[in-house]
Amino acid sequence: MNNCKNLLFTLLLIIPMVVVKAQISVNQDRLVKRIMDLAQFGIQENGQTERVAFSDADVAAQQWIISQLKEMGLETHIDFAGNVIGIRKGTDASKKPISFGSHIDRVPHGGNYDGCVGSMGSLEVIKVLNENSIKTKHPLEVIIFSNEEGGVMGSRAIAGHLNETAFPVKNSTGYTMGEGMMRLGGDTLRLAEVARKTGDVAAFLELHIEQGGILEKENLDIGIVEGIVGLKWWDVEFKGFANHAGTTPMNARKDALLAAAKFIIAVNEVANSFEGAQVATVGKILAEPGAPNVIPGKVITSLEIRDLSSEVIKNVYDAIVKRASEISQESGVKISFFKSDTTADPAIMDATIQKQIKKSIKSLSLSYKSMPSGAGHDAQDMALITPSGMIFVPSKGGISHSPQEFTSASDMANGANVLLNTILALDKSL
Amino acid sequence: MNNCKNLLFTLLLIIPMVVVKAQISVNQDRLVKRIMDLAQFGIQENGQTERVAFSDADVAAQQWIISQLKEMGLETHIDFAGNVIGIRKGTDASKKPISFGSHIDRVPHGGNYDGCVGSMGSLEVIKVLNENSIKTKHPLEVIIFSNEEGGVMGSRAIAGHLNETAFPVKNSTGYTMGEGMMRLGGDTLRLAEVARKTGDVAAFLELHIEQGGILEKENLDIGIVEGIVGLKWWDVEFKGFANHAGTTPMNARKDALLAAAKFIIAVNEVANSFEGAQVATVGKILAEPGAPNVIPGKVITSLEIRDLSSEVIKNVYDAIVKRASEISQESGVKISFFKSDTTADPAIMDATIQKQIKKSIKSLSLSYKSMPSGAGHDAQDMALITPSGMIFVPSKGGISHSPQEFTSASDMANGANVLLNTILALDKSL
């Protein structure tokens, strides 16, 4: 009886361990090695990597990824938009693929983690499934999207709304988007064939660094993305009157830069006056004629507003326009707003997928919070054609688009494990 | 006896007419033509002229002036500071030259009259003296000063206080001052040879447009300049932290442009808070990286303060620095002031020369007033080494440093006639 009790006790102790053990995990060291291997493509003498879309380094890195995917037994190709596609077959021929991935192109002077964590994390997920001989009902599709930084080119193409008018836009390599697409192995004339319809993909997941400082500051492992904020851009023009800075008394000036300064402060005050996470930014300014001894007659600034709600963006904009009109009346400087072609509607992540991500996080005993993404991502375009979700991991110091960008090995592994578990859960539930 | 009376009467009638006739005049049409010819150097497709110092247009215009001076029989050269010098010999070898002139370089998007009226007026004076075969005791020296707009480079060099530290400063052509000086035919290594000592020049006169609206508003022909306000320049650097405009919450930003905007407003408020005619201007601004979707990490602006009193300039600057320190503390953006080599002490015009200008104005039956100059001029540096005077003519609408700058033909001719008569009077009295 005592023996029996001991056996029962031992079993009660072992069973949960076995269950925990059954939850497969990514290999953290291998994931870090992949990140470092990828950083070799475009590495400079100063030890930093440059890999703007369409560069030789970008083309070579894509080829390296294809070879990795092939080694892991996936069917691979580059689609007409220059996206790298890898398919791992499913067991149920009636099922559409569960897709996941990110991008490997970088902004100039960018870091090793933006896009790369999600891309290398996706490869690691496949590797772990292979190692554990786990088959899925759904085909699994790895997508490494082309030219994310230059206007989410690859994902826009898959969502079927990449416009030909974007083709002439050059990036810092000197290639236009059209030329760059061809360089990657795409085909501008067959771009329409890349577009997918609703129902073609069962679900989409993207692992990505947060690029803000919230998770680190709150000491959290994972962010569940509620949605990707929409954004709108304007050029704002201030027309005063250029005049001699020595001979024009203070009270006889129509100083366009003084009006622009008041506007920049107003933008900040308006953005802060609303409850919520909306942001408004003036990042660009040009004053003419731009000499120390001339009162500026004309100034042009940018204006960007982002929020998860289009209505909030409109309300912030309206409040800014009202303040601008007051500044114009006081100063005699004419202020005009010119709407830019650069806009993105807010993209809401699928509620069921968000719940599934939360379950995976809990099963891994990680801490988390739900949050919006302030930055644009490929997932926002994928969300137009399939239920989508995003998993954020912390960025050290909130720094991104900089060589100082950093995410720790354990944070990357946590994110990849959440991705892995969510894929397996969705494979069962969808 | 009757005949004798008639003769006497006739003589009394004729003599004043002869005297009046003896007062030679400039040729108004020829002066206007010179202004228009000069405006061809640097003319753009939009009909406006660009001729920033060191530009191809500036170099070509200097060569054109040299050919004009040579045609008029002057000995010409370009000195080591890039000034055009033309000497018309005097009859008394013991006399030092009476010098006069102005500049032909322009601010970006400037007008056809600033500097050009005094330069072309000086050429016209020489032409009229030649036509009337008038010889002077003193040599007459025409000086077309180099790079007036970029810090009265040429006149500072002649006054012997152009500092080498100014050489690396670039203007909008992209050339540094040192490179530009070489382009004009100067020589940075032999600059010291250009400096003149007190006594080397008998007197200096400069004809110039007012660049303010006072003469026009009061319907006066001529301004006799009492003195030129002093000015100081600084570069002001704002160091925040560049970050992603989407992912960085409003309260986590170190926005260098927002701090710069507060500074621009503070400069205006401080200048307005003092009694008097002091002016303070921010004319130049550069934000980095300068993209609509990046929070500016670094901004550089100019700061200029002018007044007839050096003490007032210092007080205004101290008040601005105090406000900048408050802005820096609130925003976490580091603000640093870098004093520019471009400074000018207030310069008082010579009292005797002012009287002589007044006599010339009265002999021409023109209206006038005595006034300070809010703008810096080459005369302020010349005043350091020789008794100097300035003659102002009206600017339409007080507009200057603008393509809309305008001075009428008769106003220009009036000014050139005052210059001519003052030179002749000084030749007799000095």
Boltz contact constraints between the chains, C-beta under 6 A:
constraints:
  - contact:
      token1: [A, 211]
      token2: [B, 244]
      max_distance: 6.0
  - contact:
      token1: [A, 211]
      token2: [B, 247]
      max_distance: 6.0
  - contact:
      token1: [A, 212]
      token2: [B, 247]
      max_distance: 6.0
  - contact:
      token1: [A, 233]
      token2: [B, 292]
      max_distance: 6.0
  - contact:
      token1: [A, 242]
      token2: [B, 402]
      max_distance: 6.0
  - contact:
      token1: [A, 244]
      token2: [B, 211]
      max_distance: 6.0
  - contact:
      token1: [A, 244]
      token2: [B, 375]
      max_distance: 6.0
  - contact:
      token1: [A, 244]
      token2: [B, 400]
      max_distance: 6.0
  - contact:
      token1: [A, 244]
      token2: [B, 401]
      max_distance: 6.0
  - contact:
      token1: [A, 245]
      token2: [B, 281]
      max_distance: 6.0
  - contact:
      token1: [A, 245]
      token2: [B, 283]
      max_distance: 6.0
  - contact:
      token1: [A, 245]
      token2: [B, 304]
      max_distance: 6.0
  - contact:
      token1: [A, 246]
      token2: [B, 306]
      max_distance: 6.0
  - contact:
      token1: [A, 246]
      token2: [B, 374]
      max_distance: 6.0
  - contact:
      token1: [A, 246]
      token2: [B, 375]
      max_distance: 6.0
  - contact:
      token1: [A, 247]
      token2: [B, 211]
      max_distance: 6.0
  - contact:
      token1: [A, 247]
      token2: [B, 212]
      max_distance: 6.0
  - contact:
      token1: [A, 247]
      token2: [B, 374]
      max_distance: 6.0
  - contact:
      token1: [A, 247]
      token2: [B, 375]
      max_distance: 6.0
  - contact:
      token1: [A, 250]
      token2: [B, 271]
      max_distance: 6.0
  - contact:
      token1: [A, 250]
      token2: [B, 272]
      max_distance: 6.0
  - contact:
      token1: [A, 250]
      token2: [B, 279]
      max_distance: 6.0
  - contact:
      token1: [A, 257]
      token2: [B, 282]
      max_distance: 6.0
  - contact:
      token1: [A, 258]
      token2: [B, 268]
      max_distance: 6.0
  - contact:
      token1: [A, 261]
      token2: [B, 261]
      max_distance: 6.0
  - contact:
      token1: [A, 261]
      token2: [B, 264]
      max_distance: 6.0
  - contact:
      token1: [A, 261]
      token2: [B, 265]
      max_distance: 6.0
  - contact:
      token1: [A, 264]
      token2: [B, 261]
      max_distance: 6.0
  - contact:
      token1: [A, 265]
      token2: [B, 261]
      max_distance: 6.0
  - contact:
      token1: [A, 268]
      token2: [B, 258]
      max_distance: 6.0
  - contact:
      token1: [A, 271]
      token2: [B, 250]
      max_distance: 6.0
  - contact:
      token1: [A, 272]
      token2: [B, 250]
      max_distance: 6.0
  - contact:
      token1: [A, 279]
      token2: [B, 250]
      max_distance: 6.0
  - contact:
      token1: [A, 281]
      token2: [B, 245]
      max_distance: 6.0
  - contact:
      token1: [A, 282]
      token2: [B, 257]
      max_distance: 6.0
  - contact:
      token1: [A, 283]
      token2: [B, 245]
      max_distance: 6.0
  - contact:
      token1: [A, 283]
      token2: [B, 291]
      max_distance: 6.0
  - contact:
      token1: [A, 283]
      token2: [B, 292]
      max_distance: 6.0
  - contact:
      token1: [A, 283]
      token2: [B, 294]
      max_distance: 6.0
  - contact:
      token1: [A, 283]
      token2: [B, 296]
      max_distance: 6.0
  - contact:
      token1: [A, 284]
      token2: [B, 290]
      max_distance: 6.0
  - contact:
      token1: [A, 284]
      token2: [B, 292]
      max_distance: 6.0
  - contact:
      token1: [A, 285]
      token2: [B, 285]
      max_distance: 6.0
  - contact:
      token1: [A, 285]
      token2: [B, 287]
      max_distance: 6.0
  - contact:
      token1: [A, 287]
      token2: [B, 285]
      max_distance: 6.0
  - contact:
      token1: [A, 289]
      token2: [B, 108]
      max_distance: 6.0
  - contact:
      token1: [A, 289]
      token2: [B, 109]
      max_distance: 6.0
  - contact:
      token1: [A, 290]
      token2: [B, 284]
      max_distance: 6.0
  - contact:
      token1: [A, 291]
      token2: [B, 107]
      max_distance: 6.0
  - contact:
      token1: [A, 291]
      token2: [B, 283]
      max_distance: 6.0
  - contact:
      token1: [A, 292]
      token2: [B, 233]
      max_distance: 6.0
  - contact:
      token1: [A, 292]
      token2: [B, 283]
      max_distance: 6.0
  - contact:
      token1: [A, 292]
      token2: [B, 284]
      max_distance: 6.0
  - contact:
      token1: [A, 292]
      token2: [B, 302]
      max_distance: 6.0
  - contact:
      token1: [A, 292]
      token2: [B, 304]
      max_distance: 6.0
  - contact:
      token1: [A, 293]
      token2: [B, 304]
      max_distance: 6.0
  - contact:
      token1: [A, 294]
      token2: [B, 107]
      max_distance: 6.0
  - contact:
      token1: [A, 294]
      token2: [B, 283]
      max_distance: 6.0
  - contact:
      token1: [A, 294]
      token2: [B, 401]
      max_distance: 6.0
  - contact:
      token1: [A, 296]
      token2: [B, 283]
      max_distance: 6.0
  - contact:
      token1: [A, 302]
      token2: [B, 292]
      max_distance: 6.0
  - contact:
      token1: [A, 304]
      token2: [B, 245]
      max_distance: 6.0
  - contact:
      token1: [A, 304]
      token2: [B, 292]
      max_distance: 6.0
  - contact:
      token1: [A, 304]
      token2: [B, 293]
      max_distance: 6.0
  - contact:
      token1: [A, 306]
      token2: [B, 246]
      max_distance: 6.0
  - contact:
      token1: [A, 374]
      token2: [B, 246]
      max_distance: 6.0
  - contact:
      token1: [A, 374]
      token2: [B, 247]
      max_distance: 6.0
  - contact:
      token1: [A, 375]
      token2: [B, 244]
      max_distance: 6.0
  - contact:
      token1: [A, 375]
      token2: [B, 246]
      max_distance: 6.0
  - contact:
      token1: [A, 375]
      token2: [B, 247]
      max_distance: 6.0
  - contact:
      token1: [A, 400]
      token2: [B, 244]
      max_distance: 6.0
  - contact:
      token1: [A, 401]
      token2: [B, 244]
      max_distance: 6.0
